[in-house]
Amino acid sequence: MPTSRSLAIILCLTLSVLPALLGQDTQPVPDTGRIQLKLNTDEADAVLAILEKREAGAAVADADWDHLFATEPYIRLKKREAGMHRDFTDDDFKKFVLSADLTPKASALRHALDSWRRADLVASAERVLAYLPDQAHIHAKVFPVIKPVTNSFVFESTTDPAIFLYLDPEESAAKFENTVAHELHHIGYASVESLADEKQKDLPPSVKPAVEWMGAFGEGFAMLAAAGGPDKDPHAASSPEEHARWEHDLTNFNQDLNTLQVFFLDVIDERLAEKDKIDQQAYSFFGVQGPWYTVGYKMSVVIEKRYGRKRLIECMLDPRELLASYNRAATEVNASAKDKLALWSPELMQKIGLRLAETKP
């Protein structure tokens, strides 16, 4: 589903190991082939050590800062922020760590980190592996971090994949595990994106950006994979507020599908031609968990329930096939359903080079 370009935007989320091994934060999981994970809490531990010294009234030494700044998560976080052209200096980070707001949170942050250490990342990896092509692998480092900005993200997904998770005291181990699973699916897809590129190499110039952005439906696919199946609640570990928002937004599926269809046609027909303007509008569909998530998720569920997971996985290598398979499945569902599912128009399908009859169930 995500193309090489859209995956980079999205990511701006077979293993057997003793649970205790994941508690040894910087120890790599033995290479079993398709999945390798390493949980590294060095940055968070270093920040907490400084906060605990301050709470105890002890002086923070230069060696404490040197240790923090030498951790891999910190080094790579700084590299990522520089790549985003954001100000990020050691002095600024010192001010954040020493701020009056952070020290009182030390106990809650430590409790959250200890809880996250016990999360079953093995299960997360296995769930998403079941939603990836046989050629895919998941090699990643997971970095729970204490930092000024509260976002989480994937960094260097095709070279040395790392998942940065903002250490949130309000987030349970189950939610942490689900978030990691979501991002691991993106990383697993990145390992086979060359297969998707091959399918799309001959797209006309006006069609290519639209199809590339269709790859953002990978957010919905990752929601399904992280949940573990179409009958599993993708927000089972979320807060009531998050769950209610998701359920509400899913009810806008038909409207959101039509909004995305207008966007795709505007790009293909070059009413929206400048890259910056295309990207600006496409970004608006991310939201907290906007149409890229909800429409992508709903389409994926409809396809899997109708045709099985194998067919759904085949669709992820070409988002055009996702749309066509969804149309076929939704047409069959609509034949006996009271509430009809919106369909992608024949005009769009023709312009992206597919007809309904060309896509197998």
C-alpha positions as CSV (number, residue, x, y, z in Angstrom):
1,M,0.0,0.0,0.0
2,P,2.5,2.8,0.9
3,T,4.8,3.6,-1.9
4,S,8.4,4.6,-1.2
5,R,7.4,8.3,-1.2
6,S,4.2,8.1,0.8
7,L,5.8,5.7,3.3
8,A,8.4,8.3,4.1
9,I,5.6,10.7,4.8
10,I,3.7,8.2,6.9
11,L,6.7,7.3,8.9
12,C,7.4,11.2,9.7
13,L,5.3,3.1,13.5
14,T,9.0,-15.2,13.5
15,L,10.5,-14.3,16.9
16,S,10.9,-16.5,20.0
17,V,12.6,-14.9,23.0
18,L,12.3,-15.0,26.8
19,P,10.3,-12.0,28.1
20,A,13.2,-11.2,30.4
21,L,15.4,-10.6,27.4
22,L,13.3,-7.6,26.4
23,G,13.9,-6.2,29.8
24,Q,17.7,-6.0,29.1
25,D,17.1,-2.8,27.2
26,T,20.1,-2.6,24.9
27,Q,20.5,-6.3,24.3
28,P,19.6,-7.4,20.7
29,V,17.2,-10.2,20.1
30,P,18.9,-13.1,18.4
31,D,18.6,-13.1,14.6
32,T,15.8,-15.4,13.7
33,G,15.5,-14.1,10.1
34,R,12.3,-12.2,9.5
35,I,12.1,-10.3,12.8
36,Q,14.7,-8.7,14.9
37,L,13.8,-6.2,17.6
38,K,15.8,-4.3,20.2
39,L,14.3,-2.3,23.0
40,N,16.6,0.5,24.1
41,T,15.5,2.8,27.0
42,D,19.0,4.3,27.6
43,E,17.9,7.9,26.9
44,A,14.8,7.7,29.2
45,D,16.9,6.0,31.9
46,A,19.5,8.8,31.7
47,V,17.0,11.5,31.9
48,L,15.3,9.8,34.9
49,A,18.6,9.4,36.6
50,I,19.1,13.2,36.4
51,L,15.6,13.9,37.6
52,E,16.0,11.6,40.5
53,K,19.2,13.3,41.5
54,R,17.4,16.6,41.5
55,E,14.6,15.2,43.6
56,A,17.1,14.0,46.1
57,G,18.9,17.4,46.2
58,A,22.1,16.0,44.7
59,A,24.2,17.9,42.1
60,V,23.9,16.9,38.5
61,A,27.5,16.3,37.2
62,D,28.9,16.8,33.7
63,A,29.3,13.1,33.5
64,D,25.5,12.7,33.9
65,W,24.9,14.9,30.8
66,D,27.7,13.2,28.9
67,H,26.1,9.9,29.5
68,L,22.7,11.1,28.3
69,F,24.1,12.8,25.2
70,A,26.0,9.6,24.3
71,T,23.0,7.3,24.2
72,E,21.9,6.1,20.8
73,P,18.3,7.3,21.1
74,Y,19.5,10.8,21.9
75,I,22.1,10.9,19.1
76,R,19.5,9.7,16.6
77,L,16.8,12.0,17.9
78,K,19.1,15.0,17.5
79,K,20.0,13.8,14.0
80,R,16.3,13.5,13.1
81,E,15.5,17.0,14.3
82,A,18.4,18.4,12.4
83,G,17.1,16.7,9.3
84,M,13.8,18.3,9.9
85,H,15.5,21.7,10.2
86,R,14.4,22.1,13.8
87,D,16.4,23.8,16.5
88,F,17.8,21.1,18.8
89,T,20.9,21.7,20.9
90,D,22.3,20.0,24.0
91,D,21.8,23.2,25.9
92,D,18.2,23.4,24.9
93,F,17.7,19.8,26.0
94,K,19.3,20.6,29.4
95,K,16.8,23.4,29.9
96,F,14.0,21.0,29.1
97,V,15.3,18.3,31.6
98,L,15.9,20.9,34.3
99,S,12.5,22.6,33.8
100,A,10.2,23.0,36.7
101,D,7.5,21.1,35.0
102,L,9.5,17.9,34.3
103,T,10.9,17.0,37.7
104,P,7.6,16.4,39.5
105,K,6.7,13.9,36.7
106,A,9.8,11.7,37.5
107,S,7.9,9.1,39.5
108,A,5.1,8.8,36.9
109,L,7.6,8.6,34.1
110,R,9.6,5.8,35.8
111,H,6.4,3.9,36.5
112,A,5.4,4.2,32.8
113,L,8.8,3.1,31.6
114,D,8.8,0.1,33.9
115,S,5.4,-0.8,32.6
116,W,6.4,-0.4,28.9
117,R,9.4,-2.7,29.5
118,R,6.9,-5.5,30.3
119,A,4.9,-5.0,27.1
120,D,4.8,-8.1,24.8
121,L,6.6,-6.8,21.8
122,V,7.0,-10.4,20.6
123,A,3.2,-10.6,20.2
124,S,3.2,-7.2,18.4
125,A,5.7,-8.4,15.9
126,E,4.0,-11.6,15.2
127,R,0.6,-9.9,14.7
128,V,1.9,-7.6,12.0
129,L,4.0,-10.3,10.3
130,A,0.8,-12.1,9.6
131,Y,-0.3,-9.0,7.6
132,L,2.8,-8.7,5.4
133,P,4.0,-10.5,2.2
134,D,6.2,-13.6,2.7
135,Q,9.3,-11.6,1.6
136,A,8.9,-9.0,4.3
137,H,11.0,-8.7,7.4
138,I,10.9,-6.5,10.5
139,H,14.2,-5.3,11.8
140,A,13.8,-2.4,14.2
141,K,14.9,-0.6,17.4
142,V,12.3,0.7,19.8
143,F,13.2,3.8,21.7
144,P,10.9,5.1,24.5
145,V,12.1,8.6,25.0
146,I,11.6,11.6,27.2
147,K,11.6,14.7,25.0
148,P,10.0,18.2,24.7
149,V,7.7,17.3,21.8
150,T,5.1,14.7,22.5
151,N,5.0,13.0,19.1
152,S,6.1,9.5,18.2
153,F,7.5,8.5,14.8
154,V,9.6,6.1,12.7
155,F,13.1,7.2,11.6
156,E,15.4,5.8,8.9
157,S,12.9,3.2,8.0
158,T,14.9,1.8,5.1
159,T,18.4,1.9,6.6
160,D,18.4,1.4,10.4
161,P,14.7,1.5,11.4
162,A,13.9,3.1,14.7
163,I,10.6,3.7,16.4
164,F,10.6,6.7,18.7
165,L,7.8,6.6,21.3
166,Y,7.1,9.6,23.5
167,L,7.1,8.3,27.1
168,D,3.6,9.2,28.2
169,P,2.6,8.3,31.8
170,E,-1.0,8.1,30.7
171,E,-0.3,5.5,28.1
172,S,-0.6,1.8,29.2
173,A,1.7,-1.0,28.3
174,A,-1.1,-2.4,26.1
175,K,-1.4,0.9,24.2
176,F,2.4,1.1,23.8
177,E,2.4,-2.4,22.4
178,N,-0.4,-1.5,19.9
179,T,1.5,1.6,18.8
180,V,4.7,-0.3,18.3
181,A,2.8,-2.9,16.3
182,H,1.4,-0.2,14.0
183,E,4.8,1.2,13.3
184,L,6.3,-2.2,12.9
185,H,3.9,-2.9,10.1
186,H,5.2,0.3,8.3
187,I,8.7,-1.0,8.8
188,G,7.9,-4.4,7.5
189,Y,6.3,-2.9,4.4
190,A,9.4,-0.8,3.8
191,S,11.4,-4.0,3.4
192,V,9.3,-5.0,0.3
193,E,8.5,-1.5,-1.1
194,S,10.7,-2.3,-4.2
195,L,8.0,-4.9,-5.2
196,A,5.4,-2.1,-5.1
197,D,7.7,0.3,-7.0
198,E,8.0,-2.3,-9.8
199,K,4.2,-2.5,-10.2
200,Q,3.9,1.2,-10.5
201,K,7.0,2.1,-12.5
202,D,5.1,2.8,-15.8
203,L,2.4,5.1,-14.4
204,P,1.7,8.2,-16.5
205,P,3.1,11.4,-14.9
206,S,-0.3,12.8,-14.0
207,V,-1.4,9.6,-12.4
208,K,1.7,8.8,-10.4
209,P,1.3,11.3,-7.6
210,A,-2.3,10.2,-7.0
211,V,-1.3,6.6,-6.8
212,E,1.6,7.4,-4.6
213,W,-0.7,9.2,-2.2
214,M,-3.1,6.2,-2.2
215,G,-0.3,4.5,-0.5
216,A,-1.2,6.5,2.6
217,F,-4.1,4.0,3.1
218,G,-1.3,2.0,4.6
219,E,-2.2,3.7,7.8
220,G,-5.5,1.9,7.8
221,F,-3.9,-1.4,6.9
222,A,-1.5,-0.9,9.9
223,M,-4.5,-0.2,12.2
224,L,-5.9,-3.6,11.2
225,A,-2.6,-5.4,11.4
226,A,-1.9,-4.0,14.9
227,A,-5.3,-5.0,16.1
228,G,-4.8,-8.6,14.8
229,G,-7.9,-9.1,12.7
230,P,-11.1,-7.6,11.3
231,D,-13.1,-8.6,14.3
232,K,-10.7,-7.1,16.8
233,D,-11.2,-3.5,18.2
234,P,-8.3,-1.4,16.9
235,H,-8.7,0.9,19.9
236,A,-9.2,-1.8,22.5
237,A,-6.3,-0.3,24.5
238,S,-7.2,3.3,23.9
239,S,-8.8,5.8,26.2
240,P,-12.6,6.2,26.0
241,E,-12.2,9.5,24.3
242,E,-9.9,8.1,21.6
243,H,-12.3,5.1,21.1
244,A,-15.3,7.4,20.7
245,R,-13.5,9.6,18.2
246,W,-12.5,6.6,16.1
247,E,-16.1,5.2,16.1
248,H,-17.5,8.7,15.2
249,D,-15.0,9.2,12.4
250,L,-15.7,5.7,10.9
251,T,-19.3,6.8,10.5
252,N,-18.1,9.4,8.0
253,F,-16.6,6.7,5.8
254,N,-18.8,7.3,2.7
255,Q,-18.3,11.1,2.9
256,D,-14.5,10.7,3.4
257,L,-14.2,8.3,0.5
258,N,-15.8,10.7,-1.8
259,T,-13.6,13.6,-0.5
260,L,-10.5,11.5,-1.3
261,Q,-11.9,10.6,-4.7
262,V,-12.2,14.3,-5.5
263,F,-8.6,14.8,-4.4
264,F,-7.3,11.9,-6.6
265,L,-9.2,13.1,-9.6
266,D,-8.1,16.7,-9.1
267,V,-4.5,15.4,-9.1
268,I,-4.9,13.2,-12.1
269,D,-6.7,15.9,-14.1
270,E,-4.1,18.4,-13.0
271,R,-6.5,20.8,-11.4
272,L,-4.2,20.3,-8.5
273,A,-0.8,20.1,-10.1
274,E,1.9,21.8,-8.0
275,K,3.6,19.3,-5.6
276,D,3.4,21.7,-2.6
277,K,-0.4,22.1,-3.1
278,I,-0.9,18.4,-3.6
279,D,1.0,17.5,-0.5
280,Q,-0.7,20.2,1.6
281,Q,-4.1,18.9,0.8
282,A,-3.0,15.2,1.3
283,Y,-1.5,16.0,4.7
284,S,-4.8,17.4,5.8
285,F,-6.3,13.8,5.5
286,F,-4.0,12.5,8.2
287,G,-5.5,14.5,11.1
288,V,-5.3,12.7,14.4
289,Q,-6.5,9.6,12.7
290,G,-8.2,11.0,9.6
291,P,-9.4,9.5,6.3
292,W,-6.1,7.8,5.5
293,Y,-6.7,5.8,8.6
294,T,-10.4,5.3,8.7
295,V,-11.1,4.8,4.9
296,G,-8.0,2.6,4.6
297,Y,-9.1,0.5,7.6
298,K,-12.6,0.1,6.5
299,M,-11.6,-0.9,2.9
300,S,-9.1,-3.5,4.4
301,V,-11.7,-5.0,6.7
302,V,-14.3,-5.3,3.9
303,I,-11.8,-7.0,1.6
304,E,-10.5,-9.4,4.3
305,K,-13.9,-10.4,5.4
306,R,-15.0,-11.0,1.9
307,Y,-12.0,-12.5,0.2
308,G,-9.5,-13.4,3.0
309,R,-6.2,-12.0,4.3
310,K,-4.2,-13.4,1.4
311,R,-6.0,-11.2,-1.1
312,L,-5.7,-8.2,1.2
313,I,-1.9,-8.7,1.5
314,E,-1.6,-8.9,-2.3
315,C,-3.4,-5.5,-2.5
316,M,-0.8,-3.8,-0.3
317,L,1.7,-4.0,-3.1
318,D,-0.4,-1.8,-5.4
319,P,-3.0,0.5,-3.9
320,R,-4.9,0.5,-7.2
321,E,-5.7,-3.1,-6.6
322,L,-6.8,-2.2,-3.1
323,L,-9.4,0.2,-4.6
324,A,-10.6,-2.3,-7.2
325,S,-10.8,-5.2,-4.7
326,Y,-12.7,-3.0,-2.3
327,N,-15.1,-2.0,-5.1
328,R,-15.9,-5.6,-5.9
329,A,-16.3,-6.6,-2.3
330,A,-18.4,-3.6,-1.4
331,T,-20.7,-4.2,-4.4
332,E,-21.4,-7.7,-3.2
333,V,-22.0,-6.4,0.4
334,N,-24.3,-3.7,-0.9
335,A,-26.5,-6.2,-2.7
336,S,-28.0,-7.3,0.7
337,A,-27.1,-4.3,3.0
338,K,-29.4,-1.6,4.1
339,D,-26.7,0.9,4.6
340,K,-24.7,1.1,1.3
341,L,-21.0,1.5,1.2
342,A,-19.6,4.2,-1.1
343,L,-17.7,3.0,-4.2
344,W,-14.8,4.4,-6.1
345,S,-16.1,5.8,-9.4
346,P,-15.6,4.1,-12.8
347,E,-14.0,7.3,-13.9
348,L,-11.3,7.1,-11.2
349,M,-10.7,3.4,-11.8
350,Q,-10.3,3.9,-15.5
351,K,-7.9,6.8,-15.0
352,I,-5.6,4.8,-12.7
353,G,-5.6,2.0,-15.3
354,L,-7.9,-0.6,-13.7
355,R,-11.4,-1.9,-14.4
356,L,-13.4,-3.7,-11.8
357,A,-13.3,-6.9,-13.9
358,E,-9.5,-6.9,-14.1
359,T,-9.1,-7.5,-10.3
360,K,-9.6,-11.0,-9.0
361,P,-11.5,-11.5,-5.7
